[in-house]
């Protein structure tokens, strides 16, 4: 099994993968894991028995999102590798240029679609963070806050990776559809993070 140190060493290497998109999924996975940790602790505490069903549901959904992020990491790295492979295709003749252009466009579309999907998962983690605060355990709100910050950062990082691919794509309809979805995720993320920060601040000071 790959260790965290192995992954970070590879991330720090001169190789293009893993890169920012891959790292974004790992940050999102950390956020999901923290939500699951908080929910598990709360589910085992008799003091929060009235919220036990919510806690168990949070565990289930957070664990599923963590697993999804790990799959997203693999898909993101593979998508970028396909872009690299497409750029290396021959372009000596008009036919080769046309073939390269078509393959590259498809590869870029997938390379933008993967971080967009990961951004949606990051938004889902933020939603879970907001629900986690319905369980009034003040001792764990810092962990919920960290999870929310990680999820928001993962979404923002994914957005960079979506838009860098848009810079090279030619399909305007695909770009506009992806950008519309991404902007919606960003708006909700900003609102959720602001609300979560405010709630945690109030709980800490109370």
SEROLO-934610 format. One record per residue: x, y, z of N, C-alpha, C, CB in turn; residue in one letter. Coordinates in steps of 0.05 Angstrom, whole numbers, plus 5000, padded with zeros to 4 digits. Glycine has a CB too. Layout:
% residues N
+------+------+------+------+------+------+------+------+------+------+------+------+---+
|   nx |   ny |   nz |  cax |  cay |  caz |   cx |   cy |   cz |  cbx |  cby |  cbz | r |
+------+------+------+------+------+------+------+------+------+------+------+------+---+
|    X |    Y |    Z |    X |    Y |    Z |    X |    Y |    Z |    X |    Y |    Z | a |
...
+------+------+------+------+------+------+------+------+------+------+------+------+---+
This chain:
% residues 206
+------+------+------+------+------+------+------+------+------+------+------+------+---+
|   nx |   ny |   nz |  cax |  cay |  caz |   cx |   cy |   cz |  cbx |  cby |  cbz | r |
+------+------+------+------+------+------+------+------+------+------+------+------+---+
| 5017 | 4976 | 5000 | 5000 | 5000 | 5000 | 5017 | 5025 | 5000 | 4981 | 5000 | 5024 | x |
| 5010 | 5044 | 4983 | 5025 | 5069 | 4982 | 5022 | 5086 | 5007 | 5016 | 5086 | 4957 | x |
| 5045 | 5095 | 5018 | 5044 | 5111 | 5042 | 5040 | 5140 | 5035 | 5070 | 5108 | 5058 | x |
| 5033 | 5156 | 5055 | 5030 | 5185 | 5050 | 5056 | 5197 | 5041 | 5020 | 5199 | 5076 | x |
| 5078 | 5188 | 5053 | 5104 | 5198 | 5046 | 5111 | 5191 | 5017 | 5126 | 5188 | 5064 | x |
| 5104 | 5167 | 5008 | 5109 | 5159 | 4981 | 5093 | 5177 | 4961 | 5101 | 5129 | 4976 | x |
| 5068 | 5182 | 4968 | 5052 | 5199 | 4951 | 5063 | 5227 | 4949 | 5023 | 5200 | 4961 | x |
| 5070 | 5238 | 4972 | 5081 | 5266 | 4972 | 5108 | 5267 | 4958 | 5083 | 5276 | 5000 | x |
| 5124 | 5246 | 4960 | 5149 | 5246 | 4945 | 5144 | 5246 | 4915 | 5166 | 5221 | 4953 | x |
| 5124 | 5230 | 4907 | 5117 | 5229 | 4878 | 5106 | 5256 | 4869 | 5097 | 5206 | 4873 | x |
| 5089 | 5268 | 4887 | 5078 | 5294 | 4881 | 5099 | 5315 | 4877 | 5058 | 5302 | 4902 | x |
| 5121 | 5313 | 4893 | 5142 | 5333 | 4892 | 5162 | 5328 | 4869 | 5157 | 5333 | 4918 | x |
| 5159 | 5306 | 4855 | 5178 | 5299 | 4834 | 5174 | 5316 | 4809 | 5176 | 5269 | 4827 | x |
| 5191 | 5311 | 4789 | 5190 | 5327 | 4764 | 5168 | 5316 | 4746 | 5216 | 5327 | 4750 | x |
| 5156 | 5293 | 4753 | 5135 | 5282 | 4736 | 5109 | 5298 | 4738 | 5130 | 5252 | 4743 | x |
| 5095 | 5301 | 4716 | 5070 | 5317 | 4716 | 5047 | 5305 | 4732 | 5061 | 5322 | 4688 | x |
| 5048 | 5278 | 4735 | 5027 | 5265 | 4752 | 5040 | 5250 | 4774 | 5009 | 5247 | 4734 | x |
| 5029 | 5251 | 4798 | 5005 | 5267 | 4806 | 5011 | 5297 | 4806 | 4995 | 5258 | 4833 | x |
| 4990 | 5312 | 4802 | 4992 | 5341 | 4803 | 4971 | 5353 | 4820 | 4991 | 5353 | 4774 | x |
| 4963 | 5378 | 4813 | 4944 | 5392 | 4829 | 4917 | 5380 | 4831 | 4941 | 5420 | 4819 | x |
| 4907 | 5368 | 4809 | 4881 | 5355 | 4810 | 4881 | 5331 | 4828 | 4873 | 5347 | 4782 | x |
| 4902 | 5315 | 4827 | 4905 | 5292 | 4844 | 4906 | 5301 | 4873 | 4929 | 5276 | 4837 | x |
| 4922 | 5321 | 4879 | 4925 | 5331 | 4906 | 4899 | 5341 | 4917 | 4946 | 5353 | 4908 | x |
| 4883 | 5354 | 4900 | 4857 | 5364 | 4909 | 4839 | 5342 | 4919 | 4843 | 5379 | 4885 | x |
| 4840 | 5319 | 4906 | 4823 | 5297 | 4915 | 4832 | 5286 | 4942 | 4824 | 5274 | 4894 | x |
| 4858 | 5287 | 4947 | 4868 | 5278 | 4973 | 4860 | 5297 | 4995 | 4899 | 5276 | 4972 | x |
| 4860 | 5323 | 4989 | 4850 | 5343 | 5009 | 4820 | 5338 | 5014 | 4855 | 5372 | 4999 | x |
| 4805 | 5333 | 4993 | 4777 | 5328 | 4997 | 4772 | 5302 | 5013 | 4763 | 5326 | 4970 | x |
| 4789 | 5282 | 5008 | 4786 | 5257 | 5023 | 4792 | 5261 | 5052 | 4805 | 5236 | 5011 | x |
| 4811 | 5278 | 5058 | 4817 | 5285 | 5087 | 4793 | 5298 | 5100 | 4842 | 5302 | 5089 | x |
| 4780 | 5316 | 5085 | 4756 | 5329 | 5096 | 4734 | 5309 | 5102 | 4746 | 5350 | 5077 | x |
| 4729 | 5291 | 5083 | 4709 | 5270 | 5087 | 4716 | 5252 | 5110 | 4706 | 5254 | 5061 | x |
| 4741 | 5245 | 5113 | 4749 | 5228 | 5135 | 4745 | 5241 | 5162 | 4779 | 5221 | 5132 | x |
| 4749 | 5267 | 5164 | 4745 | 5282 | 5189 | 4715 | 5282 | 5196 | 4755 | 5310 | 5187 | x |
| 4698 | 5286 | 5176 | 4669 | 5285 | 5181 | 4661 | 5258 | 5192 | 4653 | 5291 | 5155 | x |
| 4672 | 5237 | 5180 | 4666 | 5210 | 5190 | 4676 | 5205 | 5218 | 4678 | 5189 | 5171 | x |
| 4700 | 5216 | 5224 | 4711 | 5213 | 5251 | 4693 | 5226 | 5272 | 4739 | 5225 | 5253 | x |
| 4685 | 5251 | 5266 | 4667 | 5266 | 5285 | 4641 | 5251 | 5288 | 4662 | 5294 | 5274 | x |
| 4630 | 5242 | 5267 | 4604 | 5228 | 5268 | 4606 | 5202 | 5284 | 4593 | 5222 | 5240 | x |
| 4628 | 5187 | 5280 | 4631 | 5162 | 5295 | 4633 | 5167 | 5325 | 4657 | 5147 | 5285 | x |
| 4648 | 5188 | 5332 | 4651 | 5194 | 5361 | 4624 | 5202 | 5372 | 4672 | 5217 | 5365 | x |
| 4609 | 5218 | 5358 | 4583 | 5227 | 5367 | 4563 | 5204 | 5369 | 4572 | 5249 | 5349 | x |
| 4565 | 5186 | 5350 | 4546 | 5163 | 5350 | 4550 | 5145 | 5374 | 4549 | 5147 | 5324 | x |
| 4574 | 5145 | 5385 | 4580 | 5128 | 5408 | 4576 | 5142 | 5435 | 4608 | 5118 | 5406 | x |
| 4569 | 5167 | 5434 | 4565 | 5183 | 5459 | 4536 | 5183 | 5466 | 4576 | 5211 | 5455 | x |
| 4529 | 5172 | 5490 | 4500 | 5171 | 5498 | 4488 | 5199 | 5500 | 4498 | 5158 | 5525 | x |
| 4505 | 5219 | 5504 | 4495 | 5247 | 5507 | 4481 | 5256 | 5482 | 4518 | 5266 | 5514 | x |
| 4490 | 5244 | 5459 | 4478 | 5253 | 5433 | 4461 | 5231 | 5421 | 4501 | 5261 | 5414 | x |
| 4449 | 5215 | 5438 | 4431 | 5194 | 5428 | 4408 | 5205 | 5411 | 4419 | 5179 | 5452 | x |
| 4397 | 5228 | 5417 | 4376 | 5239 | 5400 | 4385 | 5244 | 5371 | 4365 | 5265 | 5411 | x |
| 4411 | 5247 | 5367 | 4422 | 5252 | 5340 | 4437 | 5227 | 5329 | 4441 | 5276 | 5340 | x |
| 4432 | 5204 | 5342 | 4447 | 5180 | 5334 | 4442 | 5173 | 5305 | 4440 | 5157 | 5352 | x |
| 4417 | 5174 | 5296 | 4410 | 5167 | 5269 | 4425 | 5185 | 5249 | 4380 | 5168 | 5264 | x |
| 4425 | 5211 | 5255 | 4440 | 5230 | 5238 | 4469 | 5223 | 5237 | 4436 | 5259 | 5248 | x |
| 4481 | 5217 | 5261 | 4509 | 5211 | 5262 | 4516 | 5186 | 5245 | 4518 | 5206 | 5291 | x |
| 4500 | 5166 | 5247 | 4505 | 5142 | 5231 | 4502 | 5148 | 5201 | 4485 | 5119 | 5239 | x |
| 4483 | 5164 | 5194 | 4480 | 5171 | 5166 | 4504 | 5187 | 5156 | 4454 | 5187 | 5162 | x |
| 4514 | 5205 | 5173 | 4538 | 5221 | 5166 | 4562 | 5203 | 5162 | 4544 | 5242 | 5187 | x |
| 4565 | 5183 | 5179 | 4587 | 5164 | 5176 | 4585 | 5150 | 5149 | 4587 | 5143 | 5199 | x |
| 4562 | 5140 | 5142 | 4558 | 5125 | 5117 | 4565 | 5143 | 5093 | 4529 | 5115 | 5115 | x |
| 4554 | 5167 | 5093 | 4558 | 5184 | 5069 | 4587 | 5195 | 5068 | 4538 | 5208 | 5070 | x |
| 4598 | 5201 | 5091 | 4626 | 5211 | 5091 | 4645 | 5189 | 5082 | 4634 | 5221 | 5119 | x |
| 4641 | 5165 | 5091 | 4658 | 5143 | 5083 | 4656 | 5138 | 5052 | 4651 | 5117 | 5098 | x |
| 4632 | 5141 | 5042 | 4628 | 5137 | 5013 | 4642 | 5159 | 4997 | 4598 | 5137 | 5006 | x |
| 4641 | 5184 | 5007 | 4654 | 5206 | 4994 | 4685 | 5203 | 4995 | 4646 | 5233 | 5006 | x |
| 4695 | 5193 | 5017 | 4724 | 5189 | 5019 | 4732 | 5168 | 4998 | 4732 | 5179 | 5048 | x |
| 4717 | 5147 | 4996 | 4723 | 5126 | 4976 | 4722 | 5138 | 4947 | 4705 | 5102 | 4979 | x |
| 4702 | 5155 | 4943 | 4699 | 5167 | 4917 | 4722 | 5185 | 4910 | 4673 | 5183 | 4915 | x |
| 4732 | 5200 | 4929 | 4755 | 5217 | 4924 | 4780 | 5201 | 4916 | 4762 | 5234 | 4949 | x |
| 4783 | 5178 | 4929 | 4806 | 5161 | 4922 | 4804 | 5150 | 4894 | 4809 | 5138 | 4942 | x |
| 4780 | 5144 | 4885 | 4775 | 5136 | 4858 | 4780 | 5159 | 4839 | 4747 | 5124 | 4854 | x |
| 4771 | 5183 | 4848 | 4774 | 5207 | 4831 | 4803 | 5213 | 4827 | 4760 | 5231 | 4845 | x |
| 4819 | 5208 | 4847 | 4848 | 5213 | 4844 | 4859 | 5196 | 4821 | 4863 | 5206 | 4870 | x |
| 4853 | 5171 | 4820 | 4862 | 5153 | 4799 | 4853 | 5163 | 4771 | 4853 | 5124 | 4804 | x |
| 4827 | 5170 | 4770 | 4815 | 5179 | 4745 | 4828 | 5206 | 4736 | 4785 | 5183 | 4747 | x |
| 4833 | 5224 | 4755 | 4845 | 5250 | 4747 | 4873 | 5246 | 4736 | 4846 | 5268 | 4772 | x |
| 4889 | 5229 | 4749 | 4916 | 5224 | 4739 | 4915 | 5211 | 4711 | 4931 | 5207 | 4759 | x |
| 4897 | 5192 | 4708 | 4895 | 5179 | 4682 | 4886 | 5198 | 4660 | 4875 | 5155 | 4683 | x |
| 4867 | 5216 | 4667 | 4858 | 5236 | 4647 | 4880 | 5254 | 4638 | 4835 | 5252 | 4659 | x |
| 4896 | 5263 | 4657 | 4919 | 5280 | 4649 | 4939 | 5265 | 4633 | 4932 | 5293 | 4674 | x |
| 4944 | 5240 | 4639 | 4963 | 5224 | 4624 | 4953 | 5222 | 4595 | 4966 | 5196 | 4636 | x |
| 4927 | 5220 | 4591 | 4916 | 5219 | 4563 | 4921 | 5245 | 4548 | 4886 | 5212 | 4564 | x |
| 4919 | 5267 | 4562 | 4925 | 5293 | 4550 | 4954 | 5294 | 4541 | 4919 | 5317 | 4569 | x |
| 4972 | 5285 | 4558 | 5000 | 5285 | 4552 | 5005 | 5267 | 4528 | 5017 | 5275 | 4576 | x |
| 4992 | 5244 | 4527 | 4996 | 5225 | 4505 | 4985 | 5237 | 4479 | 4981 | 5199 | 4511 | x |
| 4963 | 5252 | 4481 | 4952 | 5264 | 4457 | 4970 | 5286 | 4446 | 4924 | 5276 | 4463 | x |
| 4982 | 5302 | 4464 | 5000 | 5323 | 4454 | 5025 | 5312 | 4441 | 5008 | 5341 | 4477 | x |
| 5031 | 5287 | 4447 | 5055 | 5274 | 4436 | 5050 | 5261 | 4409 | 5067 | 5254 | 4455 | x |
| 5025 | 5261 | 4400 | 5018 | 5249 | 4374 | 5031 | 5264 | 4351 | 4987 | 5248 | 4370 | x |
| 5038 | 5250 | 4330 | 5051 | 5263 | 4307 | 5033 | 5284 | 4294 | 5059 | 5242 | 4286 | x |
| 5046 | 5304 | 4283 | 5031 | 5326 | 4270 | 5046 | 5336 | 4245 | 5026 | 5349 | 4290 | x |
| 5058 | 5317 | 4231 | 5073 | 5324 | 4207 | 5056 | 5329 | 4183 | 5093 | 5303 | 4202 | x |
| 5033 | 5316 | 4181 | 5015 | 5320 | 4158 | 4989 | 5331 | 4167 | 5011 | 5293 | 4143 | x |
| 4973 | 5340 | 4148 | 4946 | 5351 | 4155 | 4929 | 5329 | 4168 | 4932 | 5362 | 4130 | x |
| 4931 | 5305 | 4158 | 4915 | 5283 | 4170 | 4924 | 5277 | 4199 | 4918 | 5257 | 4153 | x |
| 4950 | 5278 | 4203 | 4960 | 5274 | 4230 | 4951 | 5296 | 4249 | 4990 | 5271 | 4230 | x |
| 4952 | 5321 | 4238 | 4944 | 5344 | 4255 | 4914 | 5342 | 4262 | 4949 | 5370 | 4239 | x |
| 4898 | 5333 | 4243 | 4869 | 5331 | 4248 | 4864 | 5309 | 4269 | 4854 | 5325 | 4222 | x |
| 4878 | 5286 | 4266 | 4874 | 5264 | 4285 | 4883 | 5273 | 4312 | 4890 | 5240 | 4275 | x |
| 4906 | 5286 | 4314 | 4916 | 5296 | 4340 | 4897 | 5315 | 4352 | 4943 | 5309 | 4336 | x |
| 4886 | 5333 | 4336 | 4867 | 5353 | 4347 | 4842 | 5340 | 4359 | 4859 | 5373 | 4324 | x |
| 4831 | 5320 | 4345 | 4807 | 5307 | 4354 | 4812 | 5291 | 4380 | 4796 | 5288 | 4333 | x |
| 4834 | 5277 | 4381 | 4841 | 5261 | 4404 | 4846 | 5280 | 4428 | 4865 | 5243 | 4399 | x |
| 4860 | 5301 | 4423 | 4867 | 5320 | 4444 | 4842 | 5333 | 4455 | 4886 | 5342 | 4434 | x |
| 4823 | 5340 | 4438 | 4798 | 5353 | 4448 | 4783 | 5334 | 4466 | 4780 | 5361 | 4424 | x |
| 4781 | 5309 | 4459 | 4768 | 5289 | 4476 | 4782 | 5286 | 4503 | 4766 | 5262 | 4462 | x |
| 4809 | 5285 | 4501 | 4825 | 5282 | 4526 | 4822 | 5306 | 4544 | 4854 | 5278 | 4519 | x |
| 4821 | 5330 | 4532 | 4818 | 5354 | 4548 | 4790 | 5355 | 4561 | 4822 | 5379 | 4531 | x |
| 4770 | 5346 | 4547 | 4743 | 5346 | 4558 | 4742 | 5328 | 4583 | 4723 | 5336 | 4537 | x |
| 4754 | 5305 | 4581 | 4755 | 5287 | 4604 | 4772 | 5298 | 4627 | 4765 | 5259 | 4596 | x |
| 4794 | 5311 | 4619 | 4811 | 5323 | 4639 | 4798 | 5346 | 4654 | 4837 | 5333 | 4626 | x |
| 4779 | 5359 | 4642 | 4763 | 5379 | 4656 | 4739 | 5367 | 4671 | 4752 | 5400 | 4636 | x |
| 4728 | 5346 | 4660 | 4705 | 5333 | 4672 | 4712 | 5320 | 4699 | 4693 | 5312 | 4654 | x |
| 4736 | 5309 | 4701 | 4743 | 5295 | 4726 | 4745 | 5314 | 4750 | 4770 | 5280 | 4722 | x |
| 4760 | 5336 | 4748 | 4760 | 5354 | 4771 | 4733 | 5367 | 4776 | 4781 | 5376 | 4767 | x |
| 4716 | 5370 | 4755 | 4689 | 5380 | 4760 | 4673 | 5361 | 4777 | 4675 | 5385 | 4732 | x |
| 4676 | 5335 | 4771 | 4662 | 5315 | 4787 | 4673 | 5315 | 4816 | 4666 | 5287 | 4774 | x |
| 4699 | 5318 | 4819 | 4711 | 5319 | 4846 | 4701 | 5344 | 4861 | 4741 | 5319 | 4844 | x |
| 4697 | 5366 | 4846 | 4687 | 5390 | 4859 | 4659 | 5386 | 4870 | 4686 | 5413 | 4838 | x |
| 4643 | 5370 | 4856 | 4616 | 5364 | 4866 | 4618 | 5347 | 4892 | 4600 | 5348 | 4844 | x |
| 4637 | 5329 | 4893 | 4641 | 5313 | 4917 | 4651 | 5330 | 4940 | 4662 | 5291 | 4912 | x |
| 4668 | 5350 | 4934 | 4677 | 5368 | 4955 | 4654 | 5384 | 4966 | 4699 | 5387 | 4944 | x |
| 4636 | 5393 | 4948 | 4612 | 5407 | 4957 | 4595 | 5389 | 4975 | 4596 | 5417 | 4933 | x |
| 4593 | 5364 | 4968 | 4578 | 5345 | 4985 | 4590 | 5343 | 5013 | 4577 | 5317 | 4971 | x |
| 4617 | 5344 | 5014 | 4630 | 5343 | 5041 | 4622 | 5368 | 5057 | 4660 | 5341 | 5038 | x |
| 4622 | 5391 | 5044 | 4614 | 5416 | 5057 | 4585 | 5414 | 5068 | 4617 | 5439 | 5038 | x |
| 4568 | 5402 | 5052 | 4540 | 5398 | 5061 | 4540 | 5380 | 5086 | 4523 | 5386 | 5039 | x |
| 4556 | 5359 | 5087 | 4557 | 5342 | 5110 | 4568 | 5357 | 5134 | 4575 | 5317 | 5104 | x |
| 4587 | 5375 | 5130 | 4598 | 5391 | 5152 | 4576 | 5408 | 5164 | 4621 | 5409 | 5142 | x |
| 4560 | 5420 | 5148 | 4538 | 5436 | 5158 | 4519 | 5419 | 5174 | 4523 | 5450 | 5135 | x |
| 4513 | 5395 | 5165 | 4495 | 5377 | 5180 | 4508 | 5367 | 5206 | 4487 | 5353 | 5162 | x |
| 4534 | 5364 | 5205 | 4548 | 5355 | 5229 | 4544 | 5374 | 5252 | 4578 | 5352 | 5223 | x |
| 4541 | 5399 | 5247 | 4538 | 5419 | 5268 | 4511 | 5418 | 5281 | 4542 | 5447 | 5257 | x |
| 4493 | 5401 | 5270 | 4467 | 5397 | 5283 | 4470 | 5380 | 5308 | 4447 | 5384 | 5263 | x |
| 4493 | 5367 | 5310 | 4499 | 5352 | 5335 | 4516 | 5370 | 5352 | 4515 | 5324 | 5328 | x |
| 4506 | 5380 | 5374 | 4519 | 5402 | 5389 | 4542 | 5394 | 5407 | 4499 | 5415 | 5406 | x |
| 4562 | 5381 | 5395 | 4586 | 5373 | 5410 | 4608 | 5394 | 5405 | 4596 | 5344 | 5401 | x |
| 4610 | 5413 | 5424 | 4629 | 5435 | 5420 | 4658 | 5426 | 5420 | 4625 | 5455 | 5443 | x |
| 4663 | 5403 | 5432 | 4691 | 5393 | 5433 | 4701 | 5385 | 5405 | 4693 | 5370 | 5452 | x |
| 4683 | 5380 | 5386 | 4692 | 5370 | 5360 | 4688 | 5390 | 5337 | 4677 | 5345 | 5354 | x |
| 4679 | 5415 | 5344 | 4673 | 5434 | 5323 | 4698 | 5442 | 5308 | 4659 | 5458 | 5334 | x |
| 4721 | 5441 | 5321 | 4746 | 5448 | 5307 | 4752 | 5428 | 5285 | 4770 | 5449 | 5327 | x |
| 4745 | 5403 | 5290 | 4749 | 5382 | 5269 | 4729 | 5386 | 5246 | 4746 | 5354 | 5281 | x |
| 4705 | 5394 | 5253 | 4685 | 5400 | 5232 | 4695 | 5424 | 5216 | 4657 | 5405 | 5244 | x |
| 4705 | 5444 | 5230 | 4716 | 5467 | 5216 | 4739 | 5460 | 5197 | 4725 | 5488 | 5236 | x |
| 4757 | 5443 | 5206 | 4779 | 5434 | 5189 | 4768 | 5420 | 5164 | 4798 | 5416 | 5204 | x |
| 4749 | 5402 | 5169 | 4737 | 5387 | 5147 | 4724 | 5406 | 5126 | 4715 | 5368 | 5157 | x |
| 4711 | 5427 | 5136 | 4698 | 5447 | 5118 | 4719 | 5462 | 5102 | 4681 | 5466 | 5134 | x |
| 4741 | 5470 | 5116 | 4762 | 5485 | 5102 | 4775 | 5468 | 5081 | 4783 | 5495 | 5122 | x |
| 4780 | 5442 | 5088 | 4792 | 5424 | 5068 | 4774 | 5420 | 5044 | 4798 | 5397 | 5082 | x |
| 4748 | 5417 | 5049 | 4729 | 5412 | 5027 | 4728 | 5437 | 5009 | 4701 | 5406 | 5038 | x |
| 4727 | 5460 | 5021 | 4726 | 5485 | 5005 | 4752 | 5489 | 4989 | 4721 | 5509 | 5023 | x |
| 4774 | 5482 | 5002 | 4800 | 5484 | 4988 | 4801 | 5464 | 4965 | 4823 | 5480 | 5007 | x |
| 4791 | 5440 | 4969 | 4791 | 5420 | 4948 | 4774 | 5429 | 4925 | 4780 | 5393 | 4959 | x |
| 4751 | 5441 | 4931 | 4734 | 5451 | 4909 | 4747 | 5473 | 4893 | 4707 | 5461 | 4921 | x |
| 4760 | 5492 | 4908 | 4774 | 5514 | 4894 | 4797 | 5503 | 4877 | 4785 | 5534 | 4915 | x |
| 4811 | 5483 | 4887 | 4833 | 5471 | 4872 | 4823 | 5457 | 4847 | 4849 | 5452 | 4889 | x |
| 4801 | 5443 | 4850 | 4788 | 5430 | 4827 | 4781 | 5450 | 4806 | 4764 | 5413 | 4836 | x |
| 4771 | 5473 | 4815 | 4762 | 5494 | 4796 | 4786 | 5503 | 4779 | 4750 | 5518 | 4811 | x |
| 4809 | 5506 | 4791 | 4833 | 5514 | 4775 | 4838 | 5493 | 4753 | 4857 | 5516 | 4793 | x |
| 4835 | 5468 | 4760 | 4841 | 5447 | 4741 | 4820 | 5444 | 4719 | 4844 | 5421 | 4755 | x |
| 4795 | 5451 | 4725 | 4775 | 5451 | 4705 | 4781 | 5473 | 4684 | 4747 | 5456 | 4717 | x |
| 4787 | 5497 | 4695 | 4790 | 5520 | 4678 | 4816 | 5520 | 4661 | 4788 | 5545 | 4694 | x |
| 4837 | 5508 | 4671 | 4861 | 5507 | 4655 | 4857 | 5490 | 4631 | 4885 | 5496 | 4672 | x |
| 4840 | 5469 | 4633 | 4834 | 5453 | 4610 | 4816 | 5468 | 4590 | 4821 | 5427 | 4618 | x |
| 4798 | 5484 | 4601 | 4781 | 5500 | 4584 | 4797 | 5519 | 4566 | 4761 | 5517 | 4600 | x |
| 4820 | 5527 | 4575 | 4837 | 5545 | 4560 | 4845 | 5533 | 4533 | 4862 | 5553 | 4576 | x |
| 4847 | 5506 | 4532 | 4856 | 5493 | 4508 | 4834 | 5479 | 4493 | 4878 | 5473 | 4516 | x |
| 4810 | 5476 | 4505 | 4788 | 5463 | 4491 | 4776 | 5481 | 4470 | 4766 | 5456 | 4512 | x |
| 4764 | 5469 | 4450 | 4751 | 5484 | 4428 | 4720 | 5482 | 4429 | 4761 | 5473 | 4401 | x |
| 4710 | 5462 | 4443 | 4681 | 5458 | 4444 | 4668 | 5478 | 4463 | 4674 | 5429 | 4453 | x |
| 4657 | 5500 | 4452 | 4647 | 5521 | 4469 | 4622 | 5512 | 4484 | 4639 | 5545 | 4452 | x |
| 4606 | 5494 | 4473 | 4582 | 5485 | 4488 | 4591 | 5469 | 4512 | 4565 | 5467 | 4469 | x |
| 4611 | 5452 | 4509 | 4621 | 5436 | 4532 | 4633 | 5454 | 4553 | 4641 | 5415 | 4523 | x |
| 4648 | 5474 | 4545 | 4661 | 5492 | 4563 | 4639 | 5507 | 4579 | 4679 | 5512 | 4548 | x |
| 4619 | 5518 | 4565 | 4598 | 5533 | 4579 | 4582 | 5516 | 4598 | 4579 | 5546 | 4558 | x |
| 4577 | 5491 | 4591 | 4562 | 5473 | 4609 | 4578 | 5467 | 4634 | 4554 | 5447 | 4594 | x |
| 4603 | 5462 | 4630 | 4620 | 5456 | 4654 | 4624 | 5481 | 4671 | 4647 | 5445 | 4645 | x |
| 4628 | 5503 | 4658 | 4632 | 5528 | 4673 | 4607 | 5536 | 4689 | 4639 | 5551 | 4654 | x |
| 4583 | 5531 | 4677 | 4558 | 5537 | 4691 | 4556 | 5520 | 4717 | 4534 | 5532 | 4673 | x |
| 4561 | 5494 | 4714 | 4560 | 5477 | 4737 | 4581 | 5485 | 4758 | 4565 | 5447 | 4729 | x |
| 4605 | 5491 | 4749 | 4626 | 5498 | 4768 | 4620 | 5524 | 4783 | 4653 | 5501 | 4753 | x |
| 4609 | 5543 | 4769 | 4602 | 5569 | 4782 | 4580 | 5564 | 4803 | 4592 | 5589 | 4762 | x |
| 4562 | 5546 | 4798 | 4541 | 5540 | 4817 | 4553 | 5526 | 4842 | 4520 | 5521 | 4805 | x |
| 4572 | 5508 | 4838 | 4585 | 5495 | 4860 | 4600 | 5516 | 4877 | 4605 | 5474 | 4850 | x |
| 4614 | 5534 | 4864 | 4629 | 5555 | 4878 | 4611 | 5573 | 4895 | 4646 | 5571 | 4858 | x |
| 4589 | 5581 | 4884 | 4570 | 5598 | 4899 | 4560 | 5584 | 4924 | 4547 | 5606 | 4882 | x |
| 4552 | 5559 | 4921 | 4542 | 5544 | 4945 | 4564 | 5539 | 4965 | 4529 | 5518 | 4936 | x |
| 4588 | 5533 | 4955 | 4611 | 5528 | 4972 | 4617 | 5553 | 4989 | 4636 | 5521 | 4956 | x |
| 4617 | 5576 | 4976 | 4623 | 5601 | 4991 | 4602 | 5606 | 5012 | 4624 | 5624 | 4971 | x |
| 4577 | 5602 | 5006 | 4556 | 5607 | 5025 | 4557 | 5587 | 5048 | 4528 | 5605 | 5011 | x |
| 4562 | 5562 | 5042 | 4564 | 5542 | 5063 | 4587 | 5547 | 5081 | 4566 | 5514 | 5051 | x |
| 4610 | 5553 | 5070 | 4634 | 5557 | 5086 | 4630 | 5581 | 5104 | 4659 | 5561 | 5068 | x |
| 4618 | 5602 | 5094 | 4613 | 5626 | 5111 | 4594 | 5618 | 5134 | 4600 | 5648 | 5094 | x |
| 4573 | 5603 | 5128 | 4554 | 5596 | 5149 | 4567 | 5577 | 5170 | 4530 | 5582 | 5136 | x |
| 4583 | 5559 | 5160 | 4597 | 5540 | 5179 | 4616 | 5555 | 5197 | 4612 | 5518 | 5163 | x |
| 4632 | 5573 | 5186 | 4650 | 5589 | 5202 | 4635 | 5605 | 5223 | 4666 | 5608 | 5184 | x |
| 4613 | 5617 | 5215 | 4598 | 5633 | 5234 | 4586 | 5616 | 5256 | 4575 | 5648 | 5219 | x |
| 4576 | 5593 | 5249 | 4564 | 5575 | 5269 | 4585 | 5565 | 5289 | 4551 | 5551 | 5256 | x |
| 4608 | 5557 | 5278 | 4630 | 5547 | 5296 | 4640 | 5570 | 5314 | 4654 | 5536 | 5279 | x |
| 4642 | 5593 | 5303 | 4651 | 5616 | 5320 | 4631 | 5621 | 5343 | 4653 | 5642 | 5303 | x |
| 4606 | 5619 | 5337 | 4585 | 5623 | 5358 | 4586 | 5601 | 5379 | 4557 | 5624 | 5345 | x |
| 4590 | 5576 | 5369 | 4591 | 5553 | 5388 | 4616 | 5555 | 5406 | 4591 | 5527 | 5373 | x |
| 4638 | 5563 | 5395 | 4663 | 5565 | 5411 | 4661 | 5587 | 5432 | 4687 | 5571 | 5392 | x |
| 4648 | 5609 | 5425 | 4646 | 5632 | 5443 | 4623 | 5629 | 5464 | 4641 | 5657 | 5427 | x |
| 4605 | 5611 | 5459 | 4581 | 5608 | 5477 | 4589 | 5596 | 5504 | 4560 | 5590 | 5463 | x |
+------+------+------+------+------+------+------+------+------+------+------+------+---+
